[in-house]
Amino acid sequence: MKHLILLMASCFILSSCAGLADYTISLDNGYCIDRLSAHQIQIYGEEAVNDGIENTFNYLYVPAEVTAVWWDEQYIIVKQLHLRADERGYEEPPQNPTDDDYSYWIIEMDKNEVKGPLTLKELENDTNQLGIKVVFTPIEKLKREP
């Protein structure tokens, strides 16, 4: 009986630990999606963002909450849901998001450059100029690494 209670208590403690649901999803060229908490899903790169300033050490390409991506050999296109602070100051997504609650980002991997936030119309214009057709994949459908 003692063993059963100890086993149940251990399972409860382990299942309630923060961070157990965190993961990384590797993309091409050293880029990855990191889930740090339920809504802190961001894109990082191995190289700092190229913003024209030599002493910049920013490896965060797209802030939270990344919800979907598309990529090929040259570009990563990202859909980002805007987070809002609730009454306690915690950042959470809007209850019923609309198109205005999303931004879009274009990462040019070879140059380590990021363009965004963009509206959906701006994204469509830019991807048409680049000659690419974007079909987003939700983050939940990508292969995760522990």
Steps between C-alpha positions, in 0.01 A plus 500: 500500500783739587659430162178577317460832682867586434460412131184710467665797675805474273282493189306803620818698571657410166187575301465844656860611439539806284706457188404143422299616198778727369663402172716604208423460131801519270465684171772543234830690533515510880156647560263349753164547662519493880199453724584645840145498638144465374508829308874572482572336165773688315752462215872524571806472279861390559617829348398842629237692304666707228354846557793700364646569844823305564471470878147357506474165675129430453432135414122535532355525149128482573347564844213307656257354411602320182201296384596376151796494260598427142857468377718404207877524433500882510214627714305433817154659501338529842149564628499665843204549733521818708493443874323734740555550870208389716402670827787326682756597235532154345522497123226298337345487153170673429189286558372514141790612279429687177733578207604817685637288785767340277826622353722334244878484471743411222844369595762488224722225635818558295518864610362454855254780427146527626218708360197561716259536655291502182128502436348218296476732197868599532596132530302413188668783306849397615452129433358578154813706424719215626304252288413268787171347604464469876296222659540528876549196721369540858770460763314206656552295182880535488748244633616596848826435682500470880 
